[in-house]
Amino acid sequence: MGTVQEQRETPANAALQSGLTPRKILVTGGAGYIGSHTVHMLLAQGHDVTVVDNLSKGHRHNVPAERLHELNLSDTAALVRLMREKQCEAVIHFAAFIAVGESMREPARYFINNVSGSLSLLDAMVQAEVKHIVFSSTAAVYGNPHTTPILEDFPIQAVNPYGESKVMVETLLGWFDPIHHLTSVCLRYFNASGCDPDSLLGEEHEPETHLIPLLLRAVQTGNPVTVFGDDYPTPDGTCIRDYIHVNDLAQAHILAVEYLIGGGTSEKFNVGTGTGHSVMETIRAVETVTGQKVPYVVGTRREGDPPSLVASSNKLRERLGWSPRYADLRTIVEHAWKFASRK
Ligand code: UDP
């Protein structure tokens, strides 16, 4: 498979041509799935992007080589030097471990990587006088909400160390604003999915735990996927999730950066489409797009899975003018299939 280095970067004056001001932005975890899509979109809009990634989960081929700095977030001094050298105006912070099940087995790794790493980054931002950060948060901060759609002021009650690590970073950000005047936007993602239809980027987790790539893999290999429970209190008994296209997520980050640089106050926003789809509906969408049957077996529930997670994203729409371009599940699956078929 090719690399994004083979794709041509949009000229640096693209932002000016489109009426945008080019920004100097540092992206942590920019070689990962959502990070690389955001980096790609930022570059296409003419922004000056510096990527920090230790490549423990991300992929070198996702980022232009000259943009990538292989660094651990724990290296505060190196982050300070880099932010000063690049004169960064804002940070978009993706770098984190993301597997719920793993976090239940190895909580210390999650808290050290996700919380200590973020703290080191915030310390570096204070030293380098970078005043704005957009943080990758998650719907997992809400735990098992009793009703949907979920609003931003619902109780915060994570039910696993992964979600708790994100709650803790949101809490840290709450202190850095009044004390250091560091403003933040926390974007609480629902189910990131799909991929950019016009580039070589896609979802490549190892191991893969996410539903859509697993369903596509089942079609390709003939090995059945396990549906985690069909006895939930939902219309067809399988869990309902709000699948949000990764390009629409990337767009939310860019709007959030502009909002903060433009003087916006610290905020938290859900990012989802507002429409939920069950596991069975998702299987049907994959069958429609691929024209093939998805081999599956029904298994037991996966520990910690809430029956239904659907966002209200009205706040993001109203405050930042965001609206999803690829809101329907079929398009998301089509884009993911395009990537999966290429491999
Ligand atoms: N799921 C499933 N089988 C799998 C992987 C996921 O039935 O092999 C279900 C899972 O229980 C959840 C939905 O698909 O209801 C989405 O799971 P995913 O891991 O993609 O995202 P999560 O909602 O956990 O963030």
Residues whose N, C-alpha, C, O or C-beta is under 5 A from the ligand:
A	BS01	UDP	T209 H210 L211 L214 T226 V227 F228 C239 R241 V279 R302 D305
